[in-house]
Amino acid sequence: MQESDSTNIFSSYSDEKLRTTLDDLSTLDSTAIVSLKQEFMNREMFEESFAIDTFFSAKFDPSKLSLKEIQKLVSDRLQTGESIQSIKLDLADHGITFENLINKEAILVDAISNKIANATDESKDEAYINAELKKEYNFSDEEIIDVKKNIKGRNRLYVILAICVTLFYLARFILRLMMY
């Protein structure tokens, strides 16, 4: 169901028909659920809107989700209008903190970076590397491009940092030579 389609459909529903749609939430895609929640909010049907929040909370056990799935879950819940604090507390109840997620992402980027470096050292071509990333991490083509950009950016940052440190020590060395 397209977002504009679901928005138009839900706005034409009676209050009672909207309430019965709550029974079928599991059959709706996240875009339709977001539109449904928005319609409840527009009509000031807050109890029903809260039921959608509860559905999202009950539908997933975040502790069993991958990093990518957690990011999608948070995004979907934010789209329904749920506050970041509410999501953060719910995740914390499942033992997940934003700090842990950031650490997991950093570890994942390091693992992917190592995998790419090893494949490059073994003279594997770009297609092979992309196929391995798709297979092991279930990445789409766009995600592979983003990851590679992040790795290149991080590597450039390391090079710039190394150059700055080298220049600092070189300048310090030259100043000491000039003093003698």
C-alpha positions in Angstrom: 0.0 0.0 0.0 1.5 3.4 -1.0 1.7 6.1 1.6 -0.4 8.5 -0.3 -3.0 5.7 -1.0 -3.1 4.7 2.6 -3.4 8.3 3.8 -6.3 9.0 1.4 -8.0 5.7 2.4 -7.7 6.2 6.1 -8.9 9.8 6.0 -12.1 8.5 4.4 -12.7 5.8 7.0 -15.2 6.2 9.8 -13.9 6.2 13.3 -15.3 2.7 13.8 -13.7 1.4 10.6 -10.3 2.9 11.7 -10.6 1.1 15.1 -11.3 -2.3 13.3 -8.1 -1.7 11.2 -6.2 -2.0 14.5 -7.0 -5.7 14.5 -5.2 -6.1 11.1 -2.0 -4.2 11.9 0.2 -7.2 11.2 -1.0 -7.2 7.6 -0.1 -3.6 7.0 3.3 -2.4 5.9 5.1 0.2 8.0 4.1 3.1 5.7 0.4 2.2 6.1 0.8 1.9 9.9 2.5 5.3 10.0 -0.4 6.8 8.0 -3.0 5.0 10.2 -1.4 6.4 13.4 -1.3 9.9 11.9 -5.0 9.6 11.1 -5.7 8.6 14.7 -3.6 11.6 15.9 -5.5 13.9 13.5 -8.8 12.8 14.9 -7.4 13.0 18.5 -8.0 9.2 19.0 -5.0 9.0 21.3 -5.8 5.6 22.8 -5.8 4.0 19.4 -2.6 5.8 18.5 -1.0 4.4 21.7 -2.2 0.9 20.6 0.0 1.3 17.5 3.0 2.2 19.7 2.2 -0.9 21.8 2.1 -3.0 18.6 5.6 -1.8 17.6 6.9 -2.6 21.1 5.4 -6.1 21.2 6.1 -7.0 17.5 9.8 -7.0 17.9 12.2 -8.1 20.6 15.1 -5.7 19.8 17.7 -7.9 21.5 17.2 -10.5 18.8 17.5 -8.0 15.9 20.5 -7.1 13.8 21.8 -3.6 13.8 20.2 -2.8 10.5 16.8 -4.2 11.8 17.1 -2.1 14.9 17.8 1.0 12.9 14.7 0.3 10.7 12.6 -0.4 13.8 13.6 3.0 15.4 13.0 4.8 12.1 9.5 3.2 11.7 8.6 4.1 15.3 9.8 7.6 14.9 7.7 7.9 11.7 4.6 7.0 13.8 5.3 10.0 15.9 6.6 8.1 18.9 9.2 10.1 20.9 12.8 9.2 20.8 12.8 9.0 24.7 10.0 6.3 24.6 11.9 4.3 22.0 15.1 4.7 24.0 13.5 3.5 27.2 11.9 0.5 25.4 15.2 -0.5 23.9 16.9 -0.1 27.3 14.2 -2.5 28.8 15.6 -5.0 26.3 19.2 -4.3 27.3 20.0 -2.1 24.3 21.4 1.4 24.6 22.3 3.8 21.9 25.9 3.7 23.1 25.9 -0.1 22.5 24.4 0.4 19.0 27.1 2.9 18.1 29.8 0.5 19.4 28.2 -2.3 17.4 28.2 -0.1 14.3 31.9 0.8 14.8 32.8 -2.9 15.2 30.8 -3.8 12.1 32.6 -1.1 10.0 36.0 -2.4 11.2 35.0 -5.9 10.3 33.8 -4.9 6.9 36.9 -2.7 6.4 39.2 -5.7 7.2 37.2 -8.0 4.9 37.6 -5.5 2.0 41.3 -5.0 2.8 41.9 -8.8 2.9 39.9 -9.3 -0.4 41.9 -6.5 -2.0 45.2 -8.0 -0.8 44.1 -11.3 -2.3 43.5 -9.5 -5.6 39.8 -10.1 -5.5 37.8 -7.9 -7.9 35.1 -5.4 -6.9 32.2 -7.8 -8.0 33.6 -10.5 -5.7 33.9 -8.1 -2.7 30.3 -6.8 -3.3 28.9 -10.4 -3.6 30.6 -11.3 -0.3 29.3 -8.2 1.5 25.8 -9.0 0.2 26.0 -12.6 1.3 27.6 -12.1 4.7 25.9 -8.8 5.8 22.8 -8.8 3.6 23.6 -5.4 2.2 21.9 -3.8 -0.8 24.0 -2.1 -3.5 23.3 1.3 -1.9 24.4 0.1 1.5 27.7 -1.3 0.0 28.4 2.1 -1.6 27.7 3.9 1.7 29.9 1.5 3.7 32.8 1.9 1.2 32.4 5.7 1.3 32.5 5.6 5.1 35.6 3.4 5.0 37.4 5.7 2.5 36.4 8.7 4.5 37.7 7.1 7.7 41.0 6.1 5.9 41.4 9.6 4.6 40.9 11.0 8.1 43.7 8.6 9.4 46.0 9.8 6.7 45.3 13.5 7.4 45.8 12.8 11.1 49.1 11.1 10.4 50.2 14.0 8.2 49.3 16.5 10.9 51.2 14.6 13.6 54.2 14.2 11.3 54.1 17.9 10.5 53.9 18.8 14.1 57.0 16.7 15.0 58.8 18.0 12.0 58.1 21.6 12.9 59.2 20.9 16.5 62.4 19.3 15.2 63.1 22.3 13.0 62.5 24.7 15.8 64.9 22.8 18.0 67.6 22.8 15.3 67.1 26.6 14.9 67.6 27.1 18.6 71.1 25.4 18.6 
